[in-house]
Amino acid sequence: MREDLDAARDPLADRAAEKLSTAPEETAPEEREPSLPRLGVLGWLRLVWRQLTSMRVALILLFLLALGAVPGSLLPQRSIDRPKVAAYLEQHPDLAPLLDRLQLFDVYRSVWFSAIYLLLFVSLLGCIVPRTRQHWKAMRARPPAAPRNLGKLPSYRRWETDTAPEQVLAAASRVLKGARFRTVAAGGAVSAEKGYTRETGNLLFHVSLLGVLVGVALGSLYGFSGAKLVVEGDGFANTPVSYDDFTPGRLFRLDALSPFSFKLDRFAASYQTSGPQQGQPRSFDAYVTYKKSPDAPQQRYDIRVNHPLSVDGTKVFLSGNGYAPVFTVRDGTGQVVFSGPVPFLPQDGNNTSTGVLKVPDAKPHGLGFQGFFLPTAVIHPERGPVSAFPDAVNPVVFLTAWKGDDGSNSGLPQSAFRLNTEKMQQVTEGGEPVRMALRQGETKTLPDGLGSITYQGYKRYAYFSVSRDPGEGVALASVAVALAGLLLSLFVRRRRVWVRASTGADGRTVVEVAGLARTEDGDLGDEMDRLAERLRESAPGREGKPG
């Protein structure tokens, strides 16, 4: 019977009932992706600025700056010792070109180092300005009012006295001011605070880092650096054309060069002759005669390591030294086509030195010689000729000869320490390359009427780094300020102290002293004991239990 009634139900009535029903539809809710507001150009700029000026990014940039300076300490730099760079390029023909493309031989003038430097400067500036503003407001603010329940603070003292509350509070102000607290009395309590110089030290440290960067920037913009190799008996004048390498700052004026000059009279070196440190250098001395200006009197000076010659703000540092064998070359016509010293570059601690001698104007063919100079020559059973000591005890020069065009007269720049043999032929005798080992005074006659070469001895040379740094004083003062700021931030402690004096139920004055350390240290309890003892001397009474 019930089934018949259900079958007879009108479908239209069922649909109407569904429309009138208040029951929720059994459909899954539609999932919508959250819509985030677009940052826009200004939003992205604001985000980048906040990240750049955060302390985390400043520390990362400082670490990257220190990390970037590592290659400048491990690899030779053109601004300091160009011959060593040339020697490194020759010794590492596969790796050195890649390092050169990465500017690792000019680290402190490279694009990537300058980028880190500028970003660190901006980051520090963005960190310091808001922190300075906040610190200034904090220093001018009143110490915070005393909490309602002083007994909950880490360090708490309480006692009772017969001294009136007003006198206790007055004594507390005197005691706390004597301990260099800033105090304010209000609401039956004295609030005191000290240690703001801790944050001042932090700010000074960061400002000094900024000052170091400014000093370095001043030196790079308004200063210059250069290098010059000078053989004994030769001189140097402080003009741009006299330098082997001259790098002025972007805003440096050539008329700011000091008109000094000097002559290298003698170079002396001493080495450890015995013991486990045999061969280690003991001293290097470049004895010079210099004049501050063309009309100034001559003066003598001993340029040593870390003892530069200083003339009108320009410093001359001794950065390297070596040997310059003296040769006389005659061509096939018997004419002297070359006579003088040739600097060789040291390759190891025993001053094994390599070098080349170019004689493009010799007749009938241009000549070239390459080889090495051994200050103390010995024959090793496996390695052959080597130098056993850096000083000139048994000097011998070993050479091979080449003939032809070395490209010296092509007008293209060439290294003075490398012989281009692409268009040259090695001089042979009996089908074998000509190899010569010459001691002082010996002469080797070349075959086929090419001429001769005589080794006449050697001279020492010194490699000088010349620089003028107007920002040196700024950087030095900034380092001193950084040290002072670091000491303040390490040894100054933030303290907050409250003293409350109230009348107890028995009519006596209840004195409460509580302290709070803004930094973690274990001296707060001892300091509170000392303050409470001084206050009890001003307001004596019997001590109660800490509340």
C-alpha positions, 0 to 999 in steps of 0.5 A, a space after each residue: 500500500 505504501 509503495 503504491 503511494 510513493 509511486 503515485 507521488 507527483 514529480 513536480 511536487 518533489 522538485 518544489 519541495 527541494 527548492 523550498 528546503 532549507 537543508 544545505 546542499 550536499 556539494 563540495 565547496 569550490 577550492 579557490 587559490 588565495 589571491 596575494 596583493 601584487 608588490 609592484 615596483 615600489 614594493 619590490 624596491 622596499 623589500 630589497 632595501 629592507 633586506 639589504 639594510 638588515 644586520 644579517 645581510 651586512 654580516 654576510 657582505 662583511 664575510 664576503 669582503 673578507 673572503 674576497 681578500 683571501 686571493 689578494 693575500 695568496 696570489 701576487 698582485 699587479 699593484 704590488 709586485 708585477 714581476 711576480 705576476 709575470 713569473 706566475 703567468 709563465 709558470 702556470 700557463 693553463 691556470 693563470 689566464 683563467 685567474 687573470 680573467 677573474 681579476 684575481 691578480 687585481 683583487 682590490 680593483 676588481 669589479 666584483 670586489 668593488 661591488 661587495 664593497 659598495 653594497 657593504 657601505 650601503 648596508 652599514 649606512 642603512 643599519 646605522 641611521 635607524 639604530 642611531 635614531 632609536 638610541 638617541 630616543 632611548 637615551 632621552 627617555 625616562 627610566 621605566 616606573 617601578 613594577 608593582 611586585 618587585 619581589 618577582 625580579 631576579 635580584 631582590 633585597 628588603 629590610 625595615 628601617 625607622 627612617 622616613 620613606 622620603 629620606 630613604 628615597 632621597 638617600 637612594 637617589 644620591 647612592 644611585 647617582 653616585 654609581 652613575 645611574 640616571 634616576 627619577 623619583 615618582 610614585 613612592 619609588 626611585 627608578 634608575 638605569 645605566 649602561 647606555 654606553 654599551 649601545 653607544 659602543 656598538 654604534 661606534 664600532 659600526 660607524 668606524 667600519 663605515 669610516 674604514 670604508 670611507 678611508 679606503 674609498 678616499 685612497 682609491 679616488 684621490 691616491 695612486 700606486 705604482 711600482 718600479 724595479 731599480 738596479 744598483 746604481 740606477 735612479 728613479 724620479 717620481 713622474 708617471 713615465 718612470 714607473 713600470 706600473 702606475 695606477 692613479 685614482 679616478 680623481 687624482 691629479 698628476 700635478 699632485 705628485 711629489 717631485 722627489 727622486 732617489 738613487 739606489 746606492 746599494 742593496 744588501 741582504 743577509 740569510 741564516 747560514 746554519 741550523 734548521 732555518 738555513 737560507 731564511 732571510 734575516 734582513 733586506 736593506 736598500 740604501 738610497 740617496 734621495 732628494 725631496 725636490 730637484 733643488 733640495 739637498 741630498 739625504 740618505 735613507 735605509 729602506 727596509 721591510 715595513 720601514 718605508 721612505 716617506 716624502 710629502 705623504 708619498 711612501 716608498 716601500 721595499 717589496 721585492 729584490 733579486 739578481 741582475 746578471 751583467 752581460 756584454 753581447 757582441 754581434 757578428 761584426 764585433 760591435 757591442 750591441 748590448 752591455 748592462 744588467 738584466 733583471 732575473 726573476 726569483 722562482 724559489 726560496 734559494 733565489 733560482 732566477 729566470 730571465 731573458 736577454 733580447 738583442 734585436 739589433 745584432 747583425 747578421 741576425 737578431 739574438 735572444 738568450 734565455 736561461 736561469 741564474 743560480 746564486 749558489 750553483 751545485 749539481 744535484 744528481 737527479 735535478 741537475 743544476 740547482 741553487 743551494 743557498 739564496 746568497 751569491 756564494 757560487 754564482 753561475 748563469 745558464 743560457 740557451 741562444 736563439 736567432 731571428 726576429 723576437 718581435 721587439 721592433 714590431 711596436 706591440 707590447 711585450 713582456 721584458 721577462 719572456 722571449 717570443 721564439 715563434 719567428 726565431 731559431 735555436 742556435 745549434 752547434 754540431 746539431 745540438 742546441 747551444 747550452 752555456 754555463 758561464 761564471 764571472 768573466 767567462 765568454 761564449 763565442 756563438 757558432 756561424 759568426 753570430 757573435 759572443 756573450 760575456 757574463 761580467 758579474 751581477 748586481 742586486 736590484 730592489 723592487 719598490 712599491 710607491 703609493 700615496 693614500 689620503 684616506 690613511 689617516 681616516 682609516 687609522 682613526 676609524 680603527 682606533 674608534 672601532 677598538 674603543 667601541 668594542 671595549 665599551 660594548 664588551 665591558 659596559 653592562 646594562 642595569 635597571 634598579 628600583 628602590 621603593 620605600 613604604 610605611 608598613 603595618 607596624 609604622 616602620 618604613 619597608 625598603 625594597 630594592 630590586 635589579 634587572 640586568 639587560 644582558 646575561 652576566 653573573 655580577 648582578 647579585 654582587 652589585 645589588 649587594 653593594 648598592 643595598 649596603 650603601 643604602 642601609 648605611 644611609 637608612 639603617 634598620 633591621 633587614 627583613 626576608 626577601 619578598 
